[in-house]
Amino acid sequence: MIDFHCHLDLYPNPSVIAALCDSKKVRLLSVTTVPSAFEGTSALTRSYSHINTALGLHPELVAVRHHELGLFEKLLTRTQFVGEVGLDGSARHRATLPQQEAILRDILRMSALAGGRIFSLHSRGAAAKILDVLSKQPNAGKFVLHWFTGTKREVDRAVELGCWFSINPAMFSSRAGRSALAAIPRNRVVPESDGPFGRFDEQPAKPWDAWSIVSNLATLWAIAPDEVAKTLETTYCEILR
């Protein structure tokens, strides 16, 4: 099983969730929302080889945590993964978009200088804008768009830029999510839970719930679940390669 975007440190019982991921053999990308959370989150999973911790500075928090960018730069050598970072153009955070964009550009520049990183990117309400930013820094690494609900044209452009997409069960329940899913190529998809913020069976999603998209994709793609699972595994390995 794979979960490419989960906020492990924000569960009420993160150590228990980490241990269960290990026992269930869930390959997990544990994203953080601020650089100061990276050390503690990494410590939760140090003994688990299939859990990676990403270094993040969430766009929703840029206005109050922009001063942690220096710490971000210092910690970047500690991980090959960056997330959650990106842009948020929703009504609540639109006013800080210029600051968000400046921070994201700095993070991309740092990552390019460090030899490239694997990104988990937030793009709510800013799909076109984030693609503009990514297109100007292709050497920053590999870009995985988390919960991307852009238009077909935006999906096509993201694919042209070499992006991947992490998708969760909740995306199958919204019109925007289903529209994006129909446009995303099969070999560009990995699962995510976005737990504990994502929902599954009316509860906060757990990392292993991400794998439930196999049956949904089998229906969407009109192929057997085993073939879906193989495709997801292959894509995951390609991103990490």
C-alpha positions in Angstrom: 0.0 0.0 0.0 1.0 3.6 -0.7 0.1 6.9 0.8 1.9 9.8 -0.8 0.5 12.6 1.3 -0.4 12.4 5.0 0.0 14.7 8.0 1.2 12.0 10.4 2.2 14.5 13.1 -1.4 16.0 13.2 -3.1 12.8 14.2 -4.0 12.6 17.9 -1.9 9.4 18.2 0.9 9.7 15.5 3.1 7.1 17.1 0.3 4.5 16.9 -0.5 5.4 13.3 3.2 5.1 12.4 3.5 1.7 14.0 0.3 0.5 12.2 1.7 1.8 8.9 4.8 -0.3 9.5 2.8 -3.4 10.4 0.5 -2.9 7.3 3.5 -2.2 5.1 2.2 1.2 4.0 4.8 3.2 2.2 4.1 6.7 3.5 5.1 10.2 2.7 4.6 12.2 6.0 4.4 15.9 5.1 4.9 18.7 7.5 3.3 22.2 7.5 6.2 24.2 9.0 10.0 23.6 9.1 10.0 23.7 12.9 7.8 20.5 12.9 10.3 18.5 10.8 12.6 17.3 13.5 9.8 16.0 15.8 8.0 14.4 12.9 11.1 12.7 11.6 11.8 11.3 15.1 8.4 9.6 15.0 9.4 7.4 12.1 13.2 7.0 12.4 12.9 3.3 12.9 10.5 2.7 10.0 12.2 2.3 6.7 9.1 2.7 4.6 8.1 6.1 6.0 9.7 9.3 4.6 9.3 12.7 6.2 9.0 15.8 3.9 10.0 19.3 4.8 7.2 21.7 4.4 6.0 25.3 4.7 2.3 25.3 4.0 0.9 28.2 1.9 -1.9 28.8 4.4 0.8 29.4 7.1 3.2 31.6 5.1 1.8 34.9 6.5 2.7 33.8 10.1 5.6 31.5 9.5 7.6 33.1 6.6 10.4 33.7 9.1 11.1 29.9 9.1 12.4 30.0 5.6 15.9 30.2 6.9 15.3 27.0 8.9 13.8 25.4 5.9 17.1 26.0 4.0 19.2 24.5 6.8 17.0 21.4 7.0 16.8 20.8 3.3 19.9 18.6 3.3 18.2 16.2 5.7 15.5 14.9 3.3 14.8 14.2 -0.4 11.2 15.2 0.0 9.6 18.7 0.2 5.9 19.1 1.2 3.5 20.4 1.9 4.4 23.6 0.0 2.6 25.4 -2.8 0.0 28.1 -3.4 -3.5 28.6 -2.0 -5.8 31.0 -3.9 -9.0 30.3 -1.9 -10.9 33.3 -0.6 -9.4 33.0 2.9 -5.8 33.1 1.7 -5.9 35.0 -1.6 -4.5 38.2 0.0 -1.2 36.5 0.8 -0.7 35.0 -2.7 2.2 37.3 -3.6 4.0 36.3 -0.4 3.1 32.6 -1.0 4.5 32.8 -4.5 7.8 34.5 -3.3 8.3 31.8 -0.7 7.6 29.0 -3.2 10.0 30.5 -5.7 12.7 30.5 -3.0 12.0 26.9 -2.0 12.2 25.8 -5.7 15.5 27.7 -6.1 16.9 26.1 -2.9 15.9 22.7 -4.1 17.4 23.2 -7.5 20.7 24.3 -5.9 20.5 21.2 -3.7 20.3 18.9 -6.7 16.5 18.5 -6.8 13.9 17.2 -4.5 10.5 15.3 -4.7 7.7 17.7 -4.0 4.2 17.3 -2.7 2.4 20.5 -3.8 -0.8 22.3 -2.7 -2.6 24.2 -5.4 -6.2 24.9 -4.2 -7.6 27.8 -6.1 -4.3 28.4 -7.8 -3.8 25.6 -10.4 -2.8 27.9 -13.3 -0.5 30.0 -11.2 1.4 27.2 -9.6 2.0 25.7 -13.1 3.4 29.0 -14.1 5.8 29.0 -11.2 6.9 25.4 -11.7 7.5 26.0 -15.3 10.2 28.5 -14.5 12.2 26.2 -12.2 12.2 22.7 -13.8 15.5 21.7 -12.2 13.9 21.9 -8.7 13.0 18.2 -8.9 9.9 16.0 -9.4 6.5 17.6 -8.8 3.6 15.7 -7.4 0.4 17.8 -7.3 -1.6 16.9 -4.2 -5.5 16.8 -4.5 -5.3 18.6 -7.9 -8.7 19.7 -9.2 -7.7 21.9 -12.1 -9.4 21.9 -15.5 -8.6 19.4 -18.2 -6.4 22.0 -19.9 -4.5 22.5 -16.6 -4.1 18.8 -16.2 -2.7 18.5 -19.7 -0.3 21.4 -19.0 0.8 19.8 -15.8 1.5 16.5 -17.6 3.5 18.4 -20.2 5.6 19.9 -17.4 6.2 16.3 -16.1 4.0 16.5 -13.1 2.4 13.5 -11.2 -0.8 13.6 -9.2 -1.6 12.2 -5.8 -5.3 11.4 -5.4 -7.5 10.5 -2.5 -10.9 8.8 -2.0 -12.7 12.1 -1.5 -11.9 13.2 -5.0 -14.3 10.7 -6.4 -17.1 12.4 -4.5 -16.8 15.9 -6.1 -17.5 17.1 -9.6 -14.1 18.9 -9.9 -12.3 15.9 -8.5 -14.0 13.5 -11.0 -13.3 15.8 -13.9 -9.6 16.0 -13.0 -9.4 12.3 -12.5 -10.9 11.6 -16.0 -8.1 13.8 -17.5 -5.1 12.4 -15.6 -3.1 9.7 -17.4 -3.0 6.4 -15.7 0.8 6.4 -15.4 0.8 9.7 -13.5 -1.2 8.7 -10.4 -0.2 7.7 -6.9 -2.6 7.3 -3.9 -2.9 9.7 -0.9 -5.1 10.0 2.2 -4.4 13.6 3.2 -5.2 12.3 6.7 -6.3 13.4 9.1 -7.9 16.1 7.0 -9.1 13.8 4.2 -12.2 11.8 5.0 -13.0 8.1 4.5 -16.3 6.4 5.6 -17.1 9.7 7.4 -14.0 9.5 9.6 -10.6 11.1 9.3 -8.7 9.1 6.7 -5.9 6.8 7.8 -2.9 6.2 5.6 -4.0 2.7 4.6 -7.4 4.2 3.4 -5.5 5.7 0.5 -5.3 2.3 -1.1 -9.1 2.2 -1.4 -8.8 4.2 -4.6 -7.7 1.0 -6.4 -11.3 -0.1 -6.7 -12.5 3.3 -7.8 -9.8 3.5 -10.4 -10.6 0.0 -11.6 -14.1 1.2 -12.4 -12.9 4.5 -13.9 -10.3 2.9 -16.1 -12.3 -0.3 -16.8 -9.5 -2.6 -15.9 -9.0 -5.2 -13.1 -8.0 -4.0 -9.6 -4.8 -6.0 -9.8 -3.8 -4.0 -12.9 -4.5 -0.8 -11.2 -2.4 -1.8 -8.2 0.5 -2.7 -10.5 0.2 0.7 -12.3 0.3 2.6 -9.0 3.3 0.6 -7.8 5.2 1.3 -11.0 4.4 5.0 -10.9 5.5 5.3 -7.2 8.8 3.6 -8.0 9.3 5.9 -11.0 8.8 9.0 -8.8 11.3 7.7 -6.2 13.8 6.6 -8.8 
